[in-house]
Amino acid sequence: MTHRKPPQDCADMTELRQAIDAIDVELVKLLRARVDYIDRAVTLKQANGWPARIQSRVEEVVSNACQTADEEGLDTELVERIWRDMVDWSISREAREIPEI
């Protein structure tokens, strides 16, 4: 994560928008990295004969994200919605390569 001013130190909307844009770049890079791990999961799941969707793992991932959100004072409903969408997208990506068992 890059060093940036705290929001309360941004003097105007230009500074604030620049900080938000920088965070968006970081988020996209993190999503790219996550996709690389999802792609690796395809190979490992295939080698183990596992399906793309393992519901217990889905719930664990969402629960972990919501717990972190709660600890950070972030709306857990928002995080749950985002994570469920992201996990569903990831599973769809995996399912193109992994036949359902």
C-alpha positions as CSV (number, residue, x, y, z in Angstrom):
1,M,0.0,0.0,0.0
2,T,1.3,3.4,-0.9
3,H,1.6,6.2,1.6
4,R,-1.1,8.8,1.2
5,K,-2.7,11.6,3.2
6,P,-5.5,10.8,5.6
7,P,-8.8,11.8,4.2
8,Q,-9.2,14.6,6.7
9,D,-5.9,16.1,5.4
10,C,-7.1,16.4,1.8
11,A,-7.6,20.2,1.3
12,D,-9.9,19.9,-1.7
13,M,-11.8,17.6,-4.0
14,T,-8.9,17.3,-6.4
15,E,-6.6,15.9,-3.7
16,L,-9.4,13.6,-2.4
17,R,-10.2,12.3,-5.8
18,Q,-6.5,11.6,-6.5
19,A,-6.3,9.6,-3.3
20,I,-9.4,7.6,-4.2
21,D,-8.1,7.0,-7.7
22,A,-4.8,5.7,-6.2
23,I,-6.7,3.3,-3.9
24,D,-8.7,2.1,-6.9
25,V,-5.5,1.2,-8.7
26,E,-4.3,-0.7,-5.6
27,L,-7.6,-2.6,-5.4
28,V,-7.5,-3.6,-9.1
29,K,-3.9,-4.8,-8.6
30,L,-5.0,-6.9,-5.6
31,L,-7.9,-8.3,-7.6
32,R,-5.5,-9.2,-10.4
33,A,-3.3,-11.1,-7.8
34,R,-6.4,-12.8,-6.4
35,V,-7.3,-14.0,-9.9
36,D,-3.8,-15.5,-10.3
37,Y,-4.4,-17.5,-7.2
38,I,-7.9,-18.6,-8.4
39,D,-6.3,-19.8,-11.7
40,R,-3.8,-21.8,-9.6
41,A,-6.7,-23.3,-7.6
42,V,-8.0,-24.7,-10.9
43,T,-4.9,-26.8,-11.4
44,L,-4.8,-28.0,-7.7
45,K,-8.5,-28.7,-7.6
46,Q,-8.3,-30.8,-10.8
47,A,-5.3,-32.7,-9.4
48,N,-7.3,-33.5,-6.3
49,G,-10.6,-34.2,-8.1
50,W,-12.3,-31.4,-6.3
51,P,-15.3,-29.4,-7.7
52,A,-15.1,-25.7,-8.4
53,R,-17.6,-24.8,-5.7
54,I,-16.8,-26.1,-2.2
55,Q,-19.6,-24.5,-0.2
56,S,-17.9,-24.7,3.2
57,R,-14.9,-22.8,1.8
58,V,-17.2,-20.2,0.3
59,E,-18.8,-19.6,3.7
60,E,-15.3,-19.5,5.3
61,V,-14.0,-16.9,2.9
62,V,-17.1,-14.7,3.3
63,S,-17.1,-15.0,7.1
64,N,-13.4,-14.1,7.2
65,A,-14.0,-11.0,5.1
66,C,-17.0,-10.0,7.2
67,Q,-15.0,-10.5,10.4
68,T,-12.2,-8.3,9.1
69,A,-14.7,-5.7,8.0
70,D,-16.2,-5.7,11.5
71,E,-12.8,-5.3,13.0
72,E,-12.1,-2.3,10.7
73,G,-15.4,-0.7,11.4
74,L,-16.7,-1.3,7.8
75,D,-20.3,-2.3,6.9
76,T,-20.3,-6.1,7.0
77,E,-23.4,-6.2,4.8
78,L,-21.5,-4.3,2.1
79,V,-18.5,-6.6,2.4
80,E,-20.6,-9.7,2.4
81,R,-22.3,-8.6,-0.9
82,I,-19.0,-7.8,-2.6
83,W,-17.3,-11.0,-1.4
84,R,-20.2,-13.2,-2.5
85,D,-20.2,-11.6,-5.9
86,M,-16.4,-12.0,-6.1
87,V,-16.4,-15.6,-5.0
88,D,-19.3,-16.5,-7.4
89,W,-17.3,-14.9,-10.2
90,S,-14.2,-16.8,-9.2
91,I,-16.1,-20.1,-9.0
92,S,-17.6,-19.5,-12.5
93,R,-14.1,-18.9,-13.8
94,E,-12.9,-22.2,-12.2
95,A,-16.0,-24.1,-13.4
96,R,-15.1,-23.4,-17.1
97,E,-12.1,-25.7,-16.5
98,I,-13.4,-28.0,-13.7
99,P,-16.3,-30.3,-14.5
100,E,-18.9,-30.6,-11.7
101,I,-18.6,-33.7,-9.7
